[in-house]
């Protein structure tokens, strides 16, 4: 298994400081943040920081044994046999992790992985037309569903499940509908747990000590991924590999890439006044991974009027829209770039005798080669000419093992970064504000 690595060459002053720090030479202006990151890691591992009742994600990789995965794989295989369509009901961390991995790994122009059901999503917004279309389409297909909610009372998934459960029961009858529903919820309490017990649904537990945005390596992510045809064993191996790299009694700055990333972004935020972090890539398959990342960091760090605002861009497409601002607009941000090192296909650009488009200078070269040079040229333009510090996260290949590494890396770095700002990275008090107003307006 090849490892994810970080490339600070385009990080400007911050990148040079990080490269020196990795070699053991911390600059004076970086030393205070070094100490904050080291303290953050200590309280994370000791479980003495704020939000320490939500640290279950930290040791999840080592818990993903064959014995733990077997029941999930068995039920997923049953669903795969009887489903043309699989509906995943959830919002935020209850569906984004699974969707990030599925969309990264399925063929881009195919609806699903080979010999796997089409995965559709519900309960992630309140669009009425979307729900009407979904219900109408499910009339035509054999389908199964899972509903993911710790309480069972979160508005968006609760409404979606009420509608889809009724549709499923009408289509198949209550007895068969029960066999086509999986509930992923609290182990002992809540509306969904009560219903699952009453109806006899197969259910899996959302651990009490794992928050939604850190839950992709629990049944919340693993069951939908297994139904979709993802190799969750390989995903687990990747996460285990990253956990091994980040473990150890003392923080090894030369190898701990989560600490390096946390230090880089906090140096630019606390030390240089950057306000936005732009996560970009030159591969469209990372779109939902970027969405998962925006929730992870936005919900973890955006509190007490603190935190980098997480944004995303898809290149080269967005170089023709956001590119002008990134290059010449206000210098508010740093850029983190997901850099895929090796794709799965080979396409060479042909010669053209007339060469009316003037592109014969790349004839005979692979499309990936041109994309690589576009990435490198963009890093040079944004950093050297635009003054934007750019960090590249080098991902060896787009497969389950690499994604398992990447997911755990981001979670670990997010925890360190949040603690380095003296906030609790595991709560989300601001999320309740819109709900209170909505419920009041609805007359609850």
N, C-alpha and C positions, 0 to 999 in steps of 0.2 A: 504494500500500500504506500503510495507516494503522499508526502505531507504538504499541507497548505503552508505557504510562507508569505512574508511581508517584504515589500520592496519600497524603500524610503528614498530612492534616488531623485524623485521629483517632489520631495517634501520641503524644498527650500530650507530656510533656517531650521525649522522644526525637524525636517528630515535629517539634516546634518547632525543636529543635537542628538537625535535618536540613534543614529549610527554610532556616534561616539559613546553614547550611554550603553549601547549593547556591548561595546568593547570594554566597558567598565569606567569610562571617563565621563561623568555627569557634569554638565555645566552648572554654574552657580545659580542661574535662574531656573534650572530644572530640578535642583536638589529638593526644594520643598514639596514639589509634586511627586517626586520619587518616593519620599517618605509617606505621602498620603496614599499612594498606590500600595506600598508595602503594608501600611496599616490596614488598608481596605482588604487586602488578601488575608491578613491575620484574623480579622474579625469575621470574614466570610468563612474561613475554614474552622475557626473556633465556635462559630455560631453565636457570637456575642454582639452583633450589630443590629440595628433596627430592622424589623421585618424578618427576624431569625426564625419565625414559625413558618416561613415560606421558602426554606432552603432545601426542600426535598429534591429539586431538580439537580442539585449539585452532584449527587451520587447516583443519579438514575442510570447512567451508562453501565455501571458495574452490576446493576440489578437486572439488566436485560439478558437474562440467561435463556437457554433453550426451554427450560421449564416454564419461565414466565411468558415466553412468546408463543408457546404451543397452543394454548386455548384460543388466542387471538387468530393465529393462522388457521386453525381448524374451522372456526366460525366464518372467517373470511372466505375460505375455500367453498363452504356451503353457499354463501351469498353469491360468489362468482358463478357458480353453476346455474343458479336460478334467476340471474339478473341480466337483462340487457342494459339497464340503467340502475345506478346506485345514487341515492340522494343523501347528501351530508348536510345535516341541519345544525347550524351553529353560527356564532358571530365572534369577531375578534380572534383571540387566541384559541377559540374552540374550533376554528376551521382554517385559519391562515397558514399554520405550519404545514398541515397536510396538503393544502392547495399549492403552497410554494414548491414542495417536493414533486407533486404530481405534474404540475405544469412545467417544471424543469426537465423532467425525464420522459414524458410522453412525446411521441413524434409531433412536430409543431403543426402539421397540416392534417393530422388524424384526430378524430374525436377522443380516442382512448389508446392505451397501450394494447398491443396485440393480445387477443384472447381474453380481454378484460372488459368489464362493463364501462359504459360512459358514466363519468362522475359529474353530477349536477349538484348545485348548492342552493340552499334555502335558509331563511332565517338570518341572513347577513345584511339585510336591509328591508325596508317596508314598501317596496315598489309593487303596487297592485297589479299593473299590467304584466310584470314579470311572473307573479304568482299565478295569474290567470293562464298565461302561456305554459307554465310548468305543469299545472294540473291538466290542461288539455293534452299536452304531449304525453303525460304518463298514462292517459287512456289507451295509448297505442303500444306501450312497452311493458314487458315483464320487469318489475322493479322491486328493490329493497331499499331500506333507509336506516340511517342511524341518527339519533338525536343526541346532541352533546350540550349539556347544561348542568352545572353543579346544583343549582337551586330548582330548575324547572320553571322558574317564573320570570326569567329575562324576556322582555317584551317581544323582541323580534323572533327569536327561535320558538318561543311559546306559541305565538300566533301561527307560525309556519307549521309547527308540529300538530297543532289542533286541526288545521286544514288538511295536511297530508295524512294524518292518521285516519281522519274521516274518509278520505278518498281511498286509502288502502283497504279499509274495512268494507267499504261499499264494493270495491272491485273484487276482493278475494274472500270476503267473509271474515268474521272476527277471529276464528281459530287460525286460519292461514295467515292473516295479517300479523298475529302475534309472533309467528315464526319468521316474519320478514322485517321485524323491527329490532334494533339493538339500541339500548339506552346506555349512555356513558355519563355517569352522574355521581353524586355523593354516595359514600358507602353505607350511610345509615339514615339520612334525613333529607327532607326537601320534597317538593311536589312531584318531581319526576321519579324520584326513588320510590315514593309511595305508589305511583301509578305502575311503575315497572314491576313491583312486587305483586300488586293486585292482578295485573294482566299476565304475568309470567314471562315478560320479555327477558331475553338474554341481556345481561348488563355487565358493564365494566366500570371500574372505580376511577374517578378523578381524585387523586390523592389529596388529602387535606392540606398537605404542606407544599403543594405545587400550584402556583398561580397560573392563570390561563395562558399568558403569553410565554411562559416557560414550559408548556405542557406537551410540546410536540413529540417528546420521547416517552410519553405515557400512552395509554389506550386512546386518549383524545386524538393523537396523531397517528398512532400505529395501526389502529383498526381500519380507518378509511384508507390508509396507504396500502395495507395488505389486500383489501378488497380491490383496489385500483391496479394491482399487479406489481407493486413496488416490493423489492427485496428488503424487508425490514430487518433481516439478520445482518445484511451488509451495512445498512444504515446504522445499526447498533454498533457494529465493529468500528465504523468511522468515529462515532461518538466516544467509544471506549479508547480509541487511539488518541484522540485529542485530550481526553481526561488524563491519560497517562503522561502526556507531554506537559500538561499544566500542573500536575501534582508534584509533591515533594515538600519536605519540611520548610525549606528556604526558597525564596523567590530567586530563580536563576534568570537574570535579565537577558542573557545571551540566547535563551531558548523559549522563554515564556511569551509567546506572541500575543496572548490576550492582555498581559500587562503592558507590552509595548504599544499595542493599539490604544489602550486606555490612556496611557501616558501621552501619546501623540495628540489625541483629540483634546484631552484636558489641558495640555500645554498651550494649544491654540485657543481653547475657550477661556480658561482662567488667566492665562498669561498674555495672550495676544488679542483678546476681545472678539474672536470669531463667534458668530451667532447661529450659523446654519452648517449642517453637514450634508453634503450631497452624495448619495450613494449611486454610482453609475456603473454601467457595464456596456460592453460591445456585443452582447448576446441577448436577444429578446427573451430567451428562456428563463432569465433571471427576474423577470418582471414581478412575479408574486413573491419571490424570495425578498426582493426589495420592499414589497408591501409588508411582509412579515417583520422585516427589520425596522420599518418605520413605526410599527406598533410597539415592538420590543423596546426601542430606545425612547420613543415619544412618551409612552405610558410610564416607563420606568424613571425617566429623568425630568420630565416636564412638570415640576412642582416647586412651590416656594419661589416662583418667578425666576427659576433657574433652568438651565439645560440648553444644549444645542437643539435647534429645530431640525428634525430629520426629513430630508426631501430626497427625491429620486429622479433619475434621468436615464433614458434609453438611447444609447449611441449606436450607429451614427445618426439615427433618426432625429434626435433632439438637438444635434449640432446644427440642424437647419431650422431650429425654432428657438430653443433656449441658448444656443451657442453664443449668440451675440452678447447676451447678458453675462453669461459665465466668463466670457473673455474680457469684457469692457465695462460691466456694470459695477455697482458698489462692491467693495471687497469685504463681503460679510461672511464668507464661507470657506470651508475646507472641502476637499473632495476625496472620497474613498472609492476606489474603482475595483470591481470584481473582474479579475483578469483570467479568463479561461485559457489554459495552456494548450490543450489538445481537444479537438472536436472528434466526432464519430464518422465523418464522411470526407470524401475527397472530390472536389469539383474544380477543374482547370478552365481557365478563360481561353476561348479559342481565338485564332487569328482571323482577320477579315481583310481580304485583299484591298477593298476600297478604303477601309479605315476612316469612314466618314465621321465616326464618333471620336476619333483620335485616341482610342484606347489600346492600340497595338503595343504600347510600351509595357502593358501588363499581360500581354498574350503569353500563354504557356505557364503562367503562374496560377497558384491556387487562390480561390476566393479568400480562404483563411489567411493567406499571406498578405493580401491587400488589407484585410481587416486588422491584422496585427500592426501593420504600418500606420493605419489610421489611428489605432489606439496609442501607439508610441508618439506619433505626431501631435495628437491631442494632448497627451501628458506634457509634452514639451511646450505647446502653445499656452495651455492653461497655467502652467507653473512658471516657466522662464519668461514668457511675454505677458501673461495675465496676472502673475503674482499670486496664484491660487496654490496653496500647498496640496499636493496630490500624493496619496498613499495607495499603492496597488496591493491588493490581496490576490496572490497568485494561486489559482485552483488548478491542480494537475489535470483533472478530467471531470466531465460532468456525469457522475454516477453516484450510487447510493452511499458508498464509503466516503467520498469527498464531501457530499452534502451533510452526512452525519458529523464529520469534522467541523464543517463550517457552522452548522447550527449551534453546536456546543461551544465553539469558539466565541461566537457572538454573545451567547447567554453569559458566559463567564466574564467576558470583557465588559458587558453591560453592568454586571454587578459591581465589578471593581470601579468602573467609571462613576457609577451613582454614589457609592460610598465615598469616593474621593471628592465629591461635591457636598458631603455631609447631609445627604438626603436618604430616605428609605426607598430603595429602588424596587421594592416589592409590593407597594400599595398603589392605589389609584383613586384618591379621594375626589378628584375633580370630575370623574366620570359620572358621579351621581347627580351633578347639577342639572343636566338636561332632563334626566329622568323625573326629577321632582317637578319641574315645570310642565313636562308632558303629561304626567299623571294628574296634575292639578287641572290642566286644560281639558283632559278627558273625563274629569269628574270622578276620579278614583277616590 
